[in-house]
């Protein structure tokens, strides 16, 4: 293990073409269950970065993700922007749990990093994303992701998709219609396996990845 700037980085065991699938903003039945079915069919591991309030609302889905052998990461309690958050706010939102933490919207500052170091939690960002919180069809999601993967330096990438919708946190609604993501997930797996990529768990990727501009914003 290498330590850089106080943040642990997990070393790659060997260099090869690899992708690691991650899903944010769930759990959100029935879309999370549908994604689990796709992952099971293709024997692909994934990490689900879940929102605390949603985990409490959908405990059965959380158990299904765990029973399927996938990793559950921390995506905060309420999906708020954590830049400038106080120590008390960070304790409320991150709650000192999880092996991995992904800040909502990719927003973090030195206070967040210090909190993660203090509680031995790994920051986990991403390299390529499907923009599935915005795009409406599997065709668009797969095409958007392909452009990013093809432009990456190196031959590995952490892929960000969504099984829920952060806009629905705290509401009575089920968290997001992600059926396009369900279809896109199957197509991503078949497309990149055909190109020689292996799908691996997050622990086999170097973390946290470099900060970059998220969600296509300037």
N, C-alpha and C positions, 0 to 999 in steps of 0.2 A: 504494500500500500504506500502511496505517495501522499505527502501533505503539502499543499500549496496555499499560501495566504490563509492558513488556518482551516482550510476546507479539505476534507479527505477526498482523494480521487481514487476510484477503483481502477486498477490496471487491467488492460485487455490481456487475456490469456494468449491469444494468438490473433494475428491480423488476417481478416477475411471480410467478405461482404456480409454485413450483418445489419439487421433492423430490429429495434425493440419497440413494440407497440404500447402506447399509454393512452388511457381514456380519462378525461376530466369531467367534473361537475355532477357525477352521479352520487349514489345509485338512483336510477330512474326506471323502475319497472313500467312497461314490459321490455323496453329497449335494451336495458342492461342484460336481461336474461337472453334476449335474442343474440346479442353480441357474444355472450358466453357460449351459446350453441355453435356459433361460427368458429370460435376459437377451439372448442372441443373437437369439432369435425376435422379441422386441419392440424390439431395437436400443436397449437401455438400458445406460448406463455404471454402474459400481459401484466401491466400494472395499472390499477384503477385508483386515481387520485380523487378521493371522495370528500364531499362537504359534510361536516359534522352534523348539521341540522338534518340533512337528508339521510344520513346513516341512522339516526334515531327514528326517523319516519318510516324507513324501509329496512328494518333489521333482518327480515327474511332474505332479502336480496343480498345484503352484506354477507350473510352466512353462505349463500350459494357461491359467491365469488371466492370466499375462503375455501370452501369445500372443493372447488374446482382447481385449487392449487395456485391461484393467481395472488399477486402481492397487492395489498391495499396501502396506498400512500395517503398522506395528509394533505388536504387542499383547503385547510382552514375551516373554522366553524360556520362562518356566514358568507364567505367569498367576498370580503371587503378588501380594498386596496390597503396594504400594510406599510406602505412608505410613510414614515413619520409616526408610526404607531408607538405608544408608550410600552414600557415593559409589562404593565398590567394588561394592556390591550393584547399584546402578543401572547401572554399567558392564556388569555381568554380564547383567542383565535386558534393558536397552535396547540395549546394544552399539553405540551411536553410529551407527545406521543408520536409514534411512527418511525420507521427506519428512513423513509424518504418524505421530503416536504416540497411541494410545488406551490409557489406563491400565486394567488389569483391574478390573472392577467400578466404574469411574469414580473410583477412589480415588487421590488425589494430594495432595502438599503442596508447600511452597515449595522443598524440596530437589529434587523432580521437575521443577518449573518451571525452576529454575536450571540443571539438567542439560540440559533441552531447549533453553534459550536458548544455552548454551555450545556445543552441537553443531548449532545451527540446524535443529532439528526442531520441527514445528508440532503443538501439542496439538490434538486433534480430538475433541470430545465429541459430543453428540447432543441432539435435541429431543423425539423421539418414538420409542418402542420397542414391538416386538410382543409382548414378554414370552414369546417363543417358547421360552425355556429352561425355562419352567414350563407354559404352556398346551399342550394336546395336539392341538388340531384347527385347521385353517386358518380355520374360522368364528370361533373364539375369538381367534385372532391378529389377523385383519382387523378384528374388532369392537373389540378393545382398542386397536389403533392408530388406528382412526377416531375414537374418543373423544378421544384426545390431539391429533390433527391439527385437529379441529374446535375445540378449546379454545385453540389456539396464537394468540399475538398475531403479526400479520404473515401473509404468504402464502408462507413457505418453511420447510422443515424438513429436518434431517438425520435419517434414519430408521435405527434400529438393529434388525438382525435377526441371526440366528446360523446359520452353516453347520456349526458344530461344538459340542462340549460340553466346557466347561472341566474338568468333573469327571473326564474320562478322560485328562487330560494325564499323560504318563509311564507309562500303562498299555499293555497289549497290545491294548486294544480300539480299534476304529475310533471316531473322535471324534463320537459323538452321532447319534441318529436324527433327522434334520431333514426328513423327508418332508412334514410339515405345513407347514414353512417354504417348501419348494419350491412347494407348491400355493398358499400364501398370497402368495408373491412375484408369481406370475402374476396373481392376483386384485387385488393392490394396484396393479399397473401398469395394468390395464384399468380399474379403478374410478376412479383419480385422473386418468388421461388423459381419461376421459369427463367429468370435472369441470373440465377445462381446465388441469391441472397439466402441467408439463414436467419430465422426469427429466434431471438434470444431473450432471456430475462434481463431486466434492467441492471442486475448486479454484474453483468458481463460487459457493460458499457462504461467508458470513462465519464465521470461526473465531476462537476455539475454541468458541463458545457459552458461555452462562453456567452456572456450576456449579449443579446442582439436586439434588433427592433422587432417587436412582437405584433402580430395581427395586422401586418402590413401598414402600420402607422409610421409616419415620418419621424 
